Amino acid sequence: MSTPIPSSAPVPLHIVGEPPASPAPDVIGTSGGPGRRPAPAVRPAAADWAALGVEPRWNGQETSDCAAVLSPFRGPATGLEPYKRYVAGARQRGETVLVVACIGAGQHRHNVFSGTVAPGVHLPDHYGSIAANPLPAGLSPELADGLDHAEHELGTRLLNRPPSAWFRLTYLKEARSSRPGVARVWPPPGEGELRPILVDGLGDPVAGLWMPADGSARWFVVPHGTDHRLLVEWLVQHALPAYVPGALTRARSTLVRDPALATDAEAQLVKRIAEEQRAHERRNTELQQQLAALRAVADPLRDNLLFGTGRPLEDAVHDVLVAAGATVTRLDDVYGTKSADLLAEYDGRRVLVEVKSANNRPPHSLPDKLLKHLNTWPRLTGTEPVDGGVLVVNHQVKVAPAQRDAEVYTDRAFADALTVPVIGSAHLFDWWRHDDWDAVRHAVFGATGPAQPPETAVPDTDLKVPRRPGSLSRLRR
C-alpha cells in the first residue's frame, strides 16, 4: 500500500482590495431615479485561489501571518493597519517583507517638469516613492543584466504575457535638506535602490525591484494591467522559495524541502542534477562564446555586402573572392581611378571586378564604367591581358534586403543585351554564407577547371564549427 503524499495548506497572501463580488441586481420599484450611486470598491478579478495554492486575505482580514502582499492596482497603503500588521509579523519571524505592486492605474496628469505622469507607488516610512511615466505603444522591453533566477523568471513572464501599457519607473527619494531655515525631516529619509528587471530601448526600467539599503524588504513594481494569475503563480513558485522559504515550510509546501531530512537516494540525485546543471551552464557558455566569435567575423562582412558602399563594399567583395580561392589585387592602390577596383585570378583566368552601389534601382550607365576600364586596361603600365570583367552592384541599399529586386536590373531587354556579367552583392552574400564557393567562381570566372580548396582555418574549440575563410583579415595574395 502506497503512502499518500501529505497535503499542503494554502499560503496566506494579503491582496490589497475587496473580495470580488457580483453586482447587486436592480430591484423593480427600488430605484429612486438617476441619483448618484456610491463609488464601486476596488476589487481584483476573481481567481481560483485554491488552485493557485493561496488563501487570499482581503482588507479587514488578518494579515500578520501572510507570506507576501499583492497590490493589483497601486502600492499598499503603508500607513494602514493591514500593511503594518503584515510587516510586524514578517519582522517577528525574521522574514523578508515581500510586496508586488502594480503601478500606473488611475487618471494620468500632466506635469510641466515630468510630462505625463500616472499614479505611482508610495514606499514605506521615509523612503520616497516610485513615479510612472506612460511610454509609447509598441514598446518592446528587454531583460536587464544581473538578474537572479526569480527576477529573471518574472521578467520572462512579463515579456511572454505583456500588460496593455508600459511605464518608465523613476525612484524619487525624499529630499534631505540642510539649508538654514528649512525644517529637517525626522526620521531622516531612508536609503534604497530601484534595480531594473525589464528596460526599454533607452535603458530605463519598466519593471523593477526596490530594496531598502538593509535588504529587509523587496518591492517588485510591475505595470498595471499585468495578469493577476501570472503574478500569484510567480509569487508561489519562484518568489517565496527564493525570498521567504519559511512561509512555504509552514504550509508544508512541496516547493520547499529541508535538505537535512532527505534520503540518501534523494540527496545523491539532487547532487547529480546540480552537477548536470553546472555542466550545461559551462557548455552553454562555451557555445555562446563560439557563436559570438562567429558573429564577430560575419557581422562586418554581412553588413558591408548588404548595406555597404565605397571601400567597405569593395573590401567585402575582396574577402568573398579570396574565400572562394581566388588571388585578388586591389587596383585602386596601384592605378587609382584609372582602372577597375579589383583584379581577380583563378585557374588561369583573370578578370577585372568593378564594385558599385545604388540607393535605389541602379542606373543603366553602371556597366559602361566597367567597359571603359576594360578598354583602357591594356594601356596601363605593367598590365597583362585579362579575360573579361564583372560588375558587382549593391542595389537598393536603403531597402530591406528581403524587399529588394532579386536581380540588379529588372528590365529584361536591357539585362539580355548586357555584354558583361552583373552580380548583385546580395547573391555574393548568399553564396558566402552557405560556403557555395563553386557558385562564386562560376559567376565571376565562368567555366573553370578543377576547384582549388579555399583557404581554411581550424577552430580552436572542440566544436567543429568552420570559420569563414577570407573574412578574418584583409588577405592579399
C-alpha positions in Angstrom: 0.0 0.0 0.0 1.5 3.3 -1.0 1.8 6.2 1.4 -0.3 9.2 0.3 1.5 12.5 -0.4 1.0 14.9 2.5 -1.3 17.7 1.6 -0.1 21.3 1.8 -2.0 24.2 3.3 -2.7 27.2 1.1 -0.2 30.0 1.6 -1.9 33.2 3.1 -1.5 36.1 0.8 -2.7 39.6 1.5 -4.4 41.1 -1.5 -5.0 44.8 -1.3 -8.6 45.4 -2.1 -12.1 44.0 -1.5 -13.0 40.4 -2.5 -14.6 40.0 -5.9 -18.4 40.2 -5.7 -21.2 40.2 -8.3 -23.1 43.5 -8.6 -26.3 43.6 -6.7 -29.3 43.3 -9.1 -31.6 46.2 -9.6 -35.0 45.5 -8.0 -38.0 47.0 -9.6 -39.5 49.8 -7.6 -36.4 50.4 -5.5 -34.7 52.9 -7.8 -35.2 56.5 -6.8 -34.2 57.8 -10.2 -30.9 59.0 -11.7 -29.3 59.8 -8.4 -25.5 59.3 -7.7 -24.6 55.8 -6.8 -21.7 55.2 -4.4 -18.3 54.6 -6.0 -17.5 50.9 -6.5 -14.9 49.4 -4.3 -11.6 48.4 -5.7 -12.0 44.7 -6.4 -9.4 42.5 -8.1 -10.6 40.0 -10.7 -11.9 36.7 -9.4 -9.5 33.7 -9.5 -9.3 30.1 -8.4 -7.2 30.8 -5.4 -7.1 27.2 -4.2 -5.7 26.0 -7.5 -3.1 28.7 -7.2 -2.1 27.4 -3.7 -3.0 30.6 -1.8 -5.6 31.8 0.7 -6.5 35.4 -0.1 -6.6 37.8 2.8 -8.5 40.9 1.9 -8.8 44.3 3.5 -10.3 43.9 7.0 -8.9 40.3 7.4 -5.8 39.2 9.5 -2.6 39.8 7.6 0.2 39.3 10.3 0.7 35.7 9.1 0.7 36.4 5.4 3.7 35.4 3.3 3.5 38.4 0.9 1.4 41.3 -0.3 -0.1 41.7 -3.8 -1.4 45.1 -4.7 -3.2 44.8 -8.1 -3.9 48.5 -8.6 -1.5 50.6 -6.6 1.1 50.1 -3.9 -0.4 49.1 -0.5 -1.3 51.9 1.9 1.8 51.5 4.2 0.2 53.6 6.9 -2.9 51.5 7.3 -3.4 48.5 9.6 -3.3 45.6 7.1 0.2 46.5 5.8 1.5 47.4 9.3 0.4 44.1 10.8 1.9 42.2 7.9 5.3 43.9 8.3 5.2 43.4 12.0 4.6 39.7 11.6 7.3 39.3 9.0 9.8 41.0 11.2 8.9 38.9 14.2 9.5 35.8 12.1 12.8 37.2 10.7 11.4 37.1 7.1 11.8 39.5 4.2 8.9 41.8 3.5 7.7 40.8 0.0 5.4 43.1 -2.0 4.2 43.0 -5.6 2.8 46.4 -6.5 1.2 47.3 -9.9 1.9 50.8 -10.9 0.1 53.3 -13.3 -3.6 52.6 -12.5 -5.8 55.7 -12.5 -6.0 59.1 -14.1 -3.0 60.4 -15.9 -2.0 64.0 -15.3 0.4 66.4 -17.0 3.4 67.9 -15.1 5.5 70.7 -16.5 8.6 69.1 -15.1 7.9 65.4 -15.8 5.4 65.4 -18.6 2.5 63.0 -18.5 2.5 61.0 -15.2 0.4 58.1 -14.0 -0.3 57.3 -10.3 2.9 56.0 -8.7 3.7 53.8 -5.7 4.4 55.3 -2.3 7.1 53.4 -0.4 7.0 52.8 3.3 8.4 55.1 6.0 10.6 57.9 4.6 11.9 56.1 1.5 10.0 58.2 -1.0 8.1 56.9 -4.0 8.3 55.4 -7.5 6.9 57.6 -10.3 5.4 56.2 -13.5 5.5 57.9 -16.9 3.4 56.3 -19.7 5.5 55.1 -22.6 4.5 54.9 -26.3 2.6 51.9 -27.7 4.6 49.2 -29.4 7.4 49.2 -26.8 9.5 46.0 -26.7 11.3 45.8 -23.4 14.3 43.6 -22.7 15.6 41.8 -19.7 18.1 43.7 -17.6 21.5 42.3 -16.7 22.5 40.7 -13.4 19.1 39.2 -12.5 18.7 36.3 -10.1 16.6 33.3 -11.0 13.3 34.6 -9.6 13.8 38.1 -11.1 14.6 36.6 -14.5 11.5 34.4 -14.3 9.3 37.4 -13.6 10.8 39.4 -16.4 10.4 36.5 -18.8 6.7 36.0 -17.8 6.0 39.7 -18.4 7.6 39.6 -21.8 5.6 36.5 -22.7 2.3 37.9 -21.4 2.8 41.7 -21.5 0.4 44.2 -20.0 -1.6 46.6 -22.1 0.8 49.5 -21.3 4.3 50.2 -20.0 5.6 52.9 -17.7 9.0 54.4 -17.2 9.8 53.9 -13.5 11.7 56.6 -11.6 12.8 56.4 -7.9 12.0 59.6 -6.1 13.8 59.9 -2.8 12.6 62.2 -0.1 14.6 65.4 0.0 17.3 65.6 2.6 17.7 69.4 3.3 20.4 71.1 5.4 19.7 74.6 4.3 19.2 77.2 7.1 15.6 77.8 7.8 14.4 74.6 6.2 12.8 72.0 8.6 14.6 68.7 8.6 12.6 65.5 8.0 12.6 63.3 11.1 13.3 60.5 11.0 15.7 61.2 8.1 14.9 59.8 4.6 15.9 56.2 4.2 18.4 54.8 1.6 17.1 52.5 -1.1 17.7 51.4 -4.6 15.4 50.6 -7.6 17.0 47.9 -9.7 15.7 47.2 -13.2 14.2 43.9 -14.3 12.9 45.0 -17.7 14.3 48.0 -19.5 13.1 50.0 -22.6 15.2 50.9 -25.6 16.8 53.8 -23.7 17.8 51.6 -20.7 15.1 53.0 -18.4 13.3 50.5 -16.1 9.8 49.5 -16.9 9.6 46.8 -14.3 11.9 46.7 -11.3 12.8 45.7 -7.8 13.0 48.3 -5.0 15.0 47.4 -1.9 16.0 49.4 1.2 19.7 49.5 2.0 19.4 46.9 4.8 17.7 44.4 2.4 14.8 43.9 4.8 12.1 44.3 2.0 11.6 43.5 -1.7 9.1 45.5 -3.6 8.5 44.2 -7.1 7.0 47.0 -9.2 5.2 45.9 -12.4 2.8 47.7 -14.8 -0.9 48.0 -14.0 -2.8 45.5 -16.2 -0.4 42.6 -15.6 -2.3 39.3 -15.3 -3.0 38.7 -11.6 -2.8 34.9 -12.1 0.7 35.4 -13.6 1.8 37.3 -10.5 0.3 34.9 -8.0 1.9 31.9 -9.8 5.2 33.6 -9.9 5.0 34.5 -6.2 4.2 30.9 -5.1 6.5 29.1 -7.5 9.5 31.4 -7.5 9.5 34.4 -5.2 8.5 32.7 -2.0 11.0 29.8 -2.4 13.8 32.4 -3.1 13.0 35.1 -0.6 10.5 33.8 2.0 11.0 30.0 2.2 9.8 29.9 5.7 6.2 30.6 4.5 6.3 27.5 2.3 7.7 25.4 5.1 4.9 26.5 7.4 2.4 25.4 4.7 4.3 22.1 4.2 4.6 23.0 0.6 6.5 20.6 -1.7 8.2 23.6 -3.3 10.5 23.8 -0.3 12.1 20.7 1.4 14.7 20.6 4.1 17.8 19.0 2.7 18.7 17.7 6.1 15.7 15.4 6.0 16.4 13.9 2.5 17.1 10.2 2.0 20.5 9.2 0.6 18.9 8.4 -2.8 17.2 11.9 -2.9 20.5 13.6 -1.9 22.5 11.8 -4.5 20.0 12.6 -7.2 19.9 16.3 -6.2 23.7 16.4 -6.3 23.7 14.8 -9.8 21.1 17.3 -11.0 23.2 20.2 -9.7 26.3 18.8 -11.5 24.4 18.3 -14.7 23.1 21.9 -14.5 26.6 23.2 -13.9 27.9 21.2 -16.9 25.1 22.5 -19.0 25.8 26.1 -18.0 29.5 25.6 -18.8 28.7 24.1 -22.2 26.2 26.8 -22.9 28.8 29.4 -22.1 31.3 27.8 -24.5 28.7 27.7 -27.2 27.7 31.3 -26.7 31.4 32.3 -26.9 31.8 30.4 -30.1 28.7 32.0 -31.5 30.0 35.4 -30.5 33.3 34.7 -32.3 31.5 33.6 -35.5 29.3 36.7 -35.4 32.3 39.0 -34.9 33.6 37.7 -38.2 30.3 37.5 -40.0 28.7 40.8 -38.9 31.1 43.2 -40.7 31.1 41.3 -44.0 27.3 40.7 -43.8 26.7 44.4 -43.2 29.1 45.6 -45.9 27.7 43.2 -48.6 24.1 44.1 -47.9 24.4 47.8 -46.9 27.9 48.9 -47.7 29.1 51.4 -50.3 32.6 52.6 -51.4 35.6 51.0 -49.9 33.8 48.9 -47.3 31.8 47.2 -50.1 35.0 46.6 -52.1 36.6 45.1 -49.0 33.7 42.7 -48.6 33.7 41.6 -52.3 37.5 41.1 -52.0 37.1 38.8 -49.0 34.5 36.7 -50.6 36.6 36.2 -53.7 39.6 35.3 -51.6 37.5 32.9 -49.6 36.5 31.2 -52.9 40.2 30.5 -53.6 41.0 33.5 -55.9 44.0 35.7 -55.9 42.8 39.3 -55.7 44.7 42.5 -56.2 43.4 45.9 -55.2 43.8 48.0 -58.3 42.9 51.3 -56.6 46.1 51.1 -54.6 48.1 50.9 -57.9 46.2 52.8 -60.6 43.8 54.9 -58.6 40.6 55.6 -60.6 42.1 54.7 -63.9 41.2 51.0 -63.5 38.5 48.8 -62.1 38.5 48.2 -58.3 39.9 44.6 -58.2 41.8 42.1 -60.4 40.7 38.5 -59.6 42.7 35.5 -60.8 41.7 31.8 -60.6 42.7 28.7 -62.5 44.5 30.7 -65.2 41.6 33.2 -65.8 42.0 36.9 -65.0 39.0 39.3 -64.7 38.5 42.9 -63.7 35.9 43.5 -60.9 34.1 46.8 -60.7 32.2 47.4 -57.5 29.3 49.8 -57.3 26.3 50.7 -55.2 22.9 52.4 -55.6 20.4 53.6 -53.1 17.5 52.6 -55.3 17.4 50.8 -58.6 20.8 51.2 -60.3 21.2 53.4 -63.4 21.8 51.7 -66.8 25.1 53.5 -67.0 27.0 51.4 -64.5 28.1 48.7 -67.0 29.6 51.4 -69.1 32.1 52.1 -66.4 33.4 48.5 -66.4 33.5 48.6 -70.3 35.6 51.8 -70.1 38.1 50.1 -67.7 38.3 47.1 -70.0 39.2 49.3 -72.9 41.8 51.3 -71.0 43.4 48.3 -69.2 45.8 47.4 -72.0 47.2 51.0 -72.0 48.1 51.0 -68.3 51.7 50.4 -67.3 52.6 46.9 -66.2 49.3 45.2 -67.0 48.8 41.8 -68.5 45.8 40.8 -70.7 42.5 39.9 -68.9 39.8 37.5 -69.9 37.0 40.0 -69.2 35.3 41.7 -66.4 32.4 41.5 -63.9 30.3 44.2 -62.3 29.2 43.7 -58.7 26.4 46.0 -57.6 24.8 46.5 -54.1 21.5 47.8 -55.3 18.6 49.3 -53.4 20.8 49.9 -50.3 18.1 51.8 -48.5 15.6 49.0 -48.9 15.4 46.0 -46.6 17.2 43.0 -48.2 14.1 40.8 -48.3 12.2 43.6 -50.2 14.8 44.2 -52.9 14.6 43.1 -56.5 16.0 39.7 -57.0 18.2 40.9 -59.9 20.2 44.1 -60.3 18.4 45.0 -63.5 14.7 44.1 -63.8 14.4 45.5 -67.3 14.6 42.2 -69.2 15.5 43.6 -72.5 18.4 45.7 -71.0 19.6 42.8 -69.0 19.6 40.4 -72.0 21.6 43.0 -74.0 24.4 43.3 -71.4 27.9 42.2 -72.7 29.4 41.8 -69.2 28.2 39.8 -66.2 26.3 41.8 -63.5 26.2 40.3 -60.0 24.2 41.6 -57.0 26.3 41.7 -53.8 23.3 40.1 -52.1 24.0 37.0 -54.3 27.6 37.0 -53.2 26.4 37.2 -49.6 24.1 34.2 -50.0 26.8 32.1 -51.7 29.3 33.2 -49.0 27.1 32.3 -46.0 26.3 28.9 -47.5 30.0 28.2 -48.4 29.0 27.8 -52.0 32.4 28.6 -53.5 31.6 26.9 -56.8 28.7 29.4 -57.4 31.1 32.3 -56.6 33.8 31.1 -59.0 31.2 30.3 -61.8 29.6 33.7 -61.5 32.9 35.6 -61.6 35.2 33.4 -63.8 32.8 31.4 -65.8 33.7 27.8 -66.6 37.0 26.8 -64.8 39.0 23.7 -64.2 39.1 21.6 -61.0 38.3 23.6 -58.0 41.1 24.7 -55.7 40.4 24.2 -52.0 39.7 27.6 -50.4 41.8 28.9 -47.5 40.6 27.3 -44.3 41.2 27.9 -40.6 41.0 25.3 -37.8 38.6 26.1 -34.9 40.3 26.4 -31.5 37.5 24.6 -29.7 36.2 21.1 -29.7 33.0 22.0 -31.5 33.8 21.6 -35.3 32.3 24.9 -36.5 34.2 26.1 -39.6 35.3 29.7 -39.6 34.6 31.6 -42.8 37.8 31.8 -44.7 38.9 35.2 -46.1 36.9 37.4 -43.7 39.2 37.1 -40.6 41.6 39.6 -42.1 42.2 41.6 -45.2 44.0 38.9 -47.1 46.1 39.9 -50.1 47.6 37.4 -52.5 
